[in-house]
Amino acid sequence: MESMTGFGSFSSQKEIRWTWTLRSVNAKGLEIKCRYPQGCETLEQKIRECLRSFFIRGNILVSLEIMSDPQQQYIQINHPFLEQICRLAEQLQELHPSLRPACIDGLLNVRGVVDVHSATTENYAEFSDIFLTTLEKAAESLKLSRLTEGQKISSYLNEQINQMEQLLYQAKNLAGIQPQRIRQKLTENLSLLTHSTDLSEERFMQEVTAYMLRADIREELDRLSTHIHSARTMLSDKGAIGRKLDFLCQELNREANTLCSKSADIELTNVGMMLKTLIDQFREQVQNIE
């Protein structure tokens, strides 16, 4: 089992040093967001193709950071832009004499005035194949992280399935005595009804029988048992099972709701409510599975 939550990274160095960082969180499908330095735009399509070969679901943020040798960097000043700012600073100084005069370090810190370039920026294309090879290493690291997290989730889900089976066992025991309790309760009210109505005992028993048939929960219990068994089987399967388990949770919840609505016994209702709570907790964890 693989979680959709994880982290992976990989660093390498040749003429330049670079690091791939991948972060993954939950998503309905596979969503890939890329961040890379200027000059690496041609990599985006290949980045997406690479990650699609590793993952099926998840919101993945992949970033490429390139650390160039400071000796290969140079500074470029946008002189026309700087001159416009200087003129504007002079105009503002005339209008507001109380303002402090503009200083050179402040002007150079204005965004767009100074750009730092690397001498190897134009050569990033030469490293594209190496970049992608190391991206596979980072993807493998993320894959391992997601698998490790998936093992933890699997253990938790199996424990929840054990609890569901225990609640189902209790519900089956209570279901066995539910018709008897319904019959007893309605029979106790027979004398009260006959005093105020012309309802015959035969008609009353027909109504009791119909009510007991409507309150029969054996079918719901059988379906719950089947769904719980299917969930346990899925957890042992390999591959992407998140969507299947999510659909199965909907079916489990539907049967638990029907169980509660048909219950004529407070103990059985309490078991049904505990089962619904457990199914909701189970589904929350299922949202993390690929």
C-alpha positions in Angstrom: 0.0 0.0 0.0 1.2 3.5 -0.9 0.3 6.7 0.8 -0.1 9.9 -1.2 1.8 11.8 1.5 5.6 11.8 1.4 8.9 13.7 0.7 11.9 12.9 -1.4 15.0 14.7 -2.6 18.2 14.0 -4.4 21.3 16.2 -4.9 24.1 15.8 -7.4 27.1 17.8 -8.8 29.0 18.0 -12.0 30.1 21.4 -13.3 27.2 22.8 -11.3 25.4 21.5 -8.2 21.6 20.9 -8.2 18.9 19.4 -5.9 15.5 17.9 -6.7 12.9 18.2 -4.0 9.5 16.4 -4.2 6.6 16.9 -1.8 3.4 14.9 -2.2 0.0 15.3 -0.5 -3.6 14.0 -1.2 -5.4 14.6 -4.4 -8.2 13.0 -6.4 -5.9 12.4 -9.3 -2.3 13.1 -10.2 -1.5 16.8 -10.1 2.1 17.9 -10.8 3.4 21.4 -10.1 6.9 22.3 -11.3 9.3 24.9 -10.1 12.7 25.4 -11.8 15.2 28.1 -12.6 15.0 30.3 -15.7 16.5 28.4 -18.6 15.0 25.0 -17.7 11.5 25.6 -19.2 12.1 22.8 -21.7 12.3 20.3 -18.9 8.7 20.6 -17.7 7.1 18.1 -20.1 9.7 15.5 -19.4 9.4 16.1 -15.6 5.7 15.3 -15.9 6.3 12.2 -18.0 8.9 11.0 -15.5 6.6 11.4 -12.5 3.6 9.8 -14.2 5.7 6.6 -14.6 6.1 6.5 -10.8 2.8 7.7 -9.4 -0.9 7.4 -10.1 -2.4 9.8 -7.6 -1.3 12.7 -5.5 -0.6 16.4 -5.6 3.1 16.6 -6.2 5.3 19.7 -6.0 8.6 19.2 -7.7 11.3 21.8 -7.6 14.8 22.0 -9.1 17.3 24.2 -7.3 20.6 24.9 -9.1 23.5 26.3 -7.1 26.1 27.8 -9.4 29.7 28.5 -8.6 29.9 32.1 -7.4 32.9 32.7 -9.6 30.7 31.9 -12.6 28.1 34.5 -11.6 27.9 38.1 -12.8 25.7 41.0 -12.0 23.6 43.0 -14.6 22.1 46.3 -13.8 19.0 47.6 -15.5 20.2 51.1 -16.1 17.1 52.6 -17.8 15.0 51.3 -14.9 17.4 52.6 -12.3 17.5 56.1 -14.0 13.6 56.2 -13.8 13.7 55.4 -10.1 16.4 58.0 -9.5 14.3 60.7 -11.2 11.2 59.7 -9.3 13.2 59.9 -6.0 14.4 63.4 -6.9 10.8 64.5 -7.6 9.5 63.1 -4.4 12.4 64.8 -2.5 11.3 68.2 -3.9 7.7 67.6 -3.0 8.5 66.2 0.5 11.7 67.8 1.8 11.4 66.0 5.1 11.9 62.6 3.4 15.3 61.1 3.7 17.3 61.2 0.4 17.4 57.9 -1.6 20.7 56.0 -1.0 22.4 53.7 -3.5 22.0 50.5 -1.4 18.2 51.2 -1.2 18.0 51.7 -5.0 19.9 48.6 -5.8 17.5 46.6 -3.6 14.5 47.6 -5.7 13.3 44.5 -7.5 14.3 44.5 -11.2 17.2 46.8 -10.8 19.8 44.1 -10.2 19.8 40.7 -11.8 22.3 38.0 -10.9 23.1 35.7 -13.8 25.1 32.5 -14.0 27.6 32.0 -16.7 26.2 28.5 -17.1 22.6 29.5 -17.5 22.8 29.2 -21.3 24.2 25.7 -20.8 21.4 24.2 -18.7 20.1 22.4 -21.8 23.3 20.4 -21.9 22.5 19.0 -18.4 18.9 18.1 -19.2 19.5 14.4 -19.5 21.5 14.3 -16.3 18.8 16.4 -14.5 16.1 13.9 -15.6 18.3 10.9 -14.5 18.7 12.4 -11.0 14.9 13.3 -11.0 14.3 9.5 -11.2 16.4 9.1 -8.0 14.4 11.8 -6.2 11.2 10.1 -7.4 12.4 6.8 -6.0 13.1 8.5 -2.7 9.5 9.9 -2.7 8.2 6.5 -3.6 10.0 4.9 -0.6 8.6 7.6 1.7 5.1 7.1 0.5 5.4 3.3 0.8 6.7 3.7 4.4 3.8 5.9 5.3 1.5 3.4 3.5 2.6 0.6 5.8 1.7 2.7 8.9 -1.8 3.4 7.4 -2.2 -0.2 6.5 -1.6 -1.3 10.1 -4.1 1.3 11.4 -6.7 0.3 8.8 -6.4 -3.4 9.7 -6.9 -2.6 13.3 -10.0 -0.7 12.5 -11.3 -3.6 10.4 -10.8 -5.9 13.5 -12.9 -3.5 15.5 -15.6 -3.5 12.8 -15.8 -7.3 12.9 -16.2 -7.2 16.7 -19.1 -4.7 16.4 -20.6 -6.8 13.6 -20.5 -9.8 15.9 -22.3 -7.9 18.6 -24.9 -6.7 16.1 -25.6 -10.2 15.0 -26.1 -11.4 18.6 -28.5 -8.5 19.2 -30.3 -9.0 15.9 -31.2 -12.5 17.0 -33.3 -11.3 19.9 -34.7 -8.2 18.2 -37.8 -9.8 16.7 -38.6 -11.3 20.2 -38.3 -7.9 21.8 -40.4 -6.3 19.2 -43.1 -8.9 19.6 -43.0 -8.6 23.4 -43.2 -4.8 23.3 -46.1 -4.7 20.9 -48.0 -7.5 22.8 -47.7 -5.5 26.0 -49.4 -2.6 24.2 -52.2 -4.8 22.8 -54.4 -4.5 25.9 -54.1 -0.7 25.8 -55.1 -0.6 22.1 -58.0 -2.9 22.5 -59.5 -0.7 25.2 -59.5 2.3 22.9 -60.0 0.7 19.4 -61.8 -2.1 17.8 -58.5 -3.6 16.6 -58.7 -7.4 16.8 -55.8 -9.5 18.1 -55.5 -11.2 14.6 -55.2 -7.8 12.9 -52.8 -6.7 15.5 -50.5 -9.8 15.0 -50.6 -9.2 11.2 -49.3 -5.7 11.8 -46.7 -7.1 14.2 -45.5 -9.6 11.6 -45.2 -6.9 8.9 -43.3 -4.7 11.3 -40.9 -7.5 12.2 -40.2 -8.2 8.6 -39.4 -4.6 8.0 -37.1 -4.6 11.0 -35.2 -7.7 9.8 -31.6 -6.7 9.5 -30.0 -10.0 8.5 -29.5 -8.8 4.9 -27.7 -5.6 6.1 -25.5 -7.7 8.4 -24.6 -10.1 5.6 -23.7 -7.2 3.3 -21.6 -5.5 6.0 -19.8 -8.8 6.6 -19.1 -9.1 2.8 -17.8 -5.5 2.6 -15.6 -5.8 5.6 -14.1 -9.0 4.1 -13.5 -7.2 0.8 -11.8 -4.3 2.6 -9.4 -6.7 4.3 -8.7 -8.4 1.0 -8.0 -5.0 -0.7 -5.5 -4.0 2.0 -3.4 -7.0 1.0 -3.4 -6.2 -2.7 -0.6 -4.3 -4.4 -1.2 -1.3 -6.6 -3.6 1.7 -6.3 -6.5 0.7 -4.1 -7.5 4.2 -2.7 -10.5 4.8 -5.0 -11.8 1.2 -4.5 -11.6 1.5 -0.7 -13.3 4.9 -0.8 -16.2 3.5 -2.7 -16.4 0.5 -0.3 -16.5 3.0 2.6 -19.6 4.5 1.0 -21.3 1.1 0.9 -20.3 0.3 4.5 -21.8 3.6 5.6 -25.0 3.0 3.7 -25.5 -0.4 5.4 -24.7 1.0 8.8 -27.3 3.8 8.3 -29.9 1.2 7.3 -29.0 -0.9 10.4 -29.5 2.1 12.7 -32.8 3.0 11.0 -34.2 -0.5 11.4 -33.0 -1.0 14.9 -35.8 -1.3 17.5 -33.3 -1.9 20.4 -31.2 0.8 22.0 -28.2 -1.6 22.4 -28.3 -2.4 18.7 -28.6 1.3 17.8 -25.6 2.1 19.9 -23.6 -0.6 18.1 -24.7 0.8 14.8 -23.6 4.3 15.8 -20.2 3.0 16.9 -19.9 1.2 13.6 -20.7 4.4 11.7 -18.1 6.4 13.7 -15.5 3.7 13.0 -16.3 3.7 9.2 -15.9 7.5 9.1 -12.5 7.2 10.8 -11.6 4.4 8.4 -12.6 6.6 5.4 -10.5 9.5 6.7 -7.4 7.3 6.5 -8.4 5.9 3.1 -8.3 9.4 1.7 -4.5 9.2 2.1 -4.1 6.1 0.0 -3.0 6.2 -3.6 
